Amino acid sequence: MNIRSMIPVLALAAALGGCATWDGMSAREKSAVIGAGVGGVAGAVITDGSVLGTVGGAAIGGVVGDQVGKQKR
């Protein structure tokens, strides 16, 4: 198995690993975690497994998720 094909799986595992304290998180924090996970996977898929694409997607997704969560009450 190619290491590049494992990048989306590892990004998802890291995102879910951050959910270990899910019950203690605010809606904004939960949205940021979900956004980072989705963004990381999307970035990896779009850039064909590029590390920079995965990290960039996670960063952008986290910011977007944070802003969406800020509007939830």
Backbone bond lengths (Angstrom), bond angles and torsions (degrees), N, CA, C in turn:
res aa  C-N    CA-C-N  psi(-1)  N-CA   C-N-CA  omega(-1)  CA-C   N-CA-C  phi
1 M - - - 1.449 - - 1.523 108.72 -
2 N 1.303 115.61 133.98 1.452 122.70 -178.82 1.533 109.85 -74.11
3 I 1.325 116.19 140.71 1.467 120.66 -179.31 1.528 111.28 -64.68
4 R 1.323 117.23 -30.43 1.467 119.74 179.38 1.524 112.01 -66.94
5 S 1.301 116.72 -29.44 1.465 118.86 178.72 1.525 111.57 -75.37
6 M 1.311 117.24 -15.51 1.464 121.40 179.72 1.524 112.81 -88.36
7 I 1.325 118.41 -13.71 1.461 121.11 -176.15 1.523 112.65 -59.49
8 P 1.345 119.85 -46.94 1.472 117.93 178.03 1.525 113.02 -61.72
9 V 1.312 116.58 -36.48 1.461 120.19 179.39 1.529 110.15 -66.40
10 L 1.312 116.49 -42.37 1.464 120.20 178.99 1.531 111.35 -66.78
11 A 1.328 117.25 -37.39 1.464 120.14 177.78 1.527 110.62 -64.38
12 L 1.314 116.10 -41.98 1.460 119.74 178.51 1.523 111.05 -66.00
13 A 1.324 117.23 -40.43 1.463 120.67 178.67 1.530 110.94 -63.45
14 A 1.332 116.07 -40.51 1.469 119.32 178.50 1.526 110.80 -65.90
15 A 1.320 116.53 -39.55 1.466 119.94 178.98 1.522 110.78 -65.19
16 L 1.313 116.35 -42.40 1.465 119.58 179.66 1.525 111.69 -71.74
17 G 1.323 116.84 -29.50 1.462 120.27 176.33 1.519 111.77 -63.63
18 G 1.317 116.05 -30.50 1.458 120.53 176.81 1.512 112.77 -72.33
19 C 1.318 116.72 -10.39 1.462 121.25 -178.50 1.525 112.30 -89.82
20 A 1.314 117.61 9.95 1.459 120.95 -178.64 1.523 111.05 -62.85
21 T 1.296 117.50 -28.44 1.460 121.63 178.47 1.523 110.14 -108.72
22 W 1.299 116.24 36.05 1.465 123.17 -174.50 1.529 112.27 -55.30
23 D 1.330 118.20 -39.82 1.467 121.15 -176.12 1.522 112.67 -65.55
24 G 1.317 117.19 -28.57 1.458 120.35 -178.32 1.518 113.91 -89.88
25 M 1.331 117.41 2.58 1.464 120.88 -176.71 1.527 111.52 -90.88
26 S 1.321 114.68 149.56 1.461 119.95 173.98 1.530 108.85 -79.15
27 A 1.320 116.51 169.56 1.467 120.81 178.51 1.524 110.43 -61.93
28 R 1.302 116.86 -35.65 1.472 120.94 179.27 1.521 111.12 -66.02
29 E 1.322 117.40 -42.93 1.463 121.12 178.75 1.520 111.56 -66.58
30 K 1.326 116.56 -40.58 1.463 120.10 177.78 1.521 111.08 -62.81
31 S 1.316 117.28 -41.58 1.459 121.20 178.64 1.520 111.23 -64.35
32 A 1.318 117.12 -37.57 1.465 120.50 178.68 1.526 111.35 -66.50
33 V 1.324 117.29 -40.81 1.469 121.11 178.67 1.524 110.64 -64.77
34 I 1.320 116.51 -45.50 1.462 120.25 179.35 1.527 110.01 -63.49
35 G 1.319 117.03 -43.26 1.457 120.83 178.71 1.515 112.71 -61.86
36 A 1.330 116.57 -41.05 1.464 120.07 178.42 1.524 111.14 -65.06
37 G 1.322 117.01 -40.94 1.466 119.85 179.10 1.515 111.96 -65.03
38 V 1.315 116.56 -47.53 1.467 120.72 179.85 1.530 109.99 -65.39
39 G 1.326 116.87 -42.54 1.465 120.68 179.78 1.518 112.52 -64.25
40 G 1.328 116.93 -38.89 1.459 120.49 178.35 1.514 112.14 -64.38
41 V 1.313 116.21 -44.80 1.471 120.31 178.40 1.529 110.03 -65.60
42 A 1.328 117.02 -44.26 1.466 120.12 179.62 1.531 110.71 -63.17
43 G 1.316 117.11 -42.09 1.462 120.49 178.39 1.517 112.28 -62.60
44 A 1.323 116.57 -38.71 1.465 120.27 178.45 1.518 111.13 -67.57
45 V 1.318 116.39 -40.53 1.465 119.93 -179.60 1.523 110.47 -68.09
46 I 1.317 116.88 -44.74 1.465 121.07 -176.98 1.524 111.25 -65.20
47 T 1.332 117.79 -39.39 1.463 121.26 -176.64 1.520 112.61 -96.25
48 D 1.317 117.42 13.10 1.467 122.91 178.05 1.529 112.14 59.47
49 G 1.311 116.45 42.48 1.458 121.76 173.90 1.507 115.53 87.69
50 S 1.306 119.00 12.92 1.458 121.74 178.74 1.530 110.03 -66.34
51 V 1.309 115.99 135.39 1.465 120.38 178.89 1.522 110.19 -63.70
52 L 1.317 116.82 -42.36 1.459 120.43 179.44 1.527 110.72 -62.95
53 G 1.324 117.36 -39.88 1.462 121.29 177.81 1.515 111.91 -65.50
54 T 1.331 116.48 -38.64 1.466 121.06 179.44 1.526 110.84 -66.98
55 V 1.319 116.24 -48.23 1.466 120.34 -179.43 1.525 110.71 -66.77
56 G 1.328 116.49 -41.47 1.459 120.20 178.10 1.520 111.89 -63.23
57 G 1.327 116.39 -42.43 1.463 120.60 178.06 1.520 111.65 -63.43
58 A 1.336 116.18 -39.70 1.464 120.19 178.47 1.531 110.83 -65.69
59 A 1.315 116.27 -40.81 1.466 119.71 179.88 1.524 110.97 -65.62
60 I 1.316 116.10 -46.50 1.469 119.61 -179.95 1.526 110.35 -65.44
61 G 1.327 116.67 -43.20 1.461 120.30 178.77 1.514 112.52 -62.80
62 G 1.330 116.87 -37.66 1.460 120.29 177.66 1.514 112.61 -64.46
63 V 1.326 116.55 -40.82 1.462 120.59 178.48 1.529 110.52 -66.40
64 V 1.335 116.01 -44.57 1.465 119.54 179.29 1.533 110.16 -62.72
65 G 1.337 116.62 -45.27 1.458 120.17 178.25 1.507 112.70 -61.17
66 D 1.323 116.99 -38.38 1.454 121.41 178.06 1.536 110.61 -62.28
67 Q 1.317 116.31 -43.90 1.461 120.31 -179.08 1.532 111.31 -68.38
68 V 1.315 117.11 -36.89 1.468 120.22 176.95 1.527 109.71 -66.85
69 G 1.338 116.85 -42.82 1.459 121.24 179.99 1.511 113.06 -66.63
70 K 1.329 116.41 -26.43 1.461 120.81 179.30 1.522 110.62 -65.94
71 Q 1.317 116.81 -29.12 1.453 121.14 -177.62 1.517 112.87 -85.64
72 K 1.344 118.02 -11.69 1.474 121.45 178.89 1.513 109.09 -81.38
73 R 1.299 115.81 145.91 1.474 119.92 176.35 1.479 110.09 -132.36
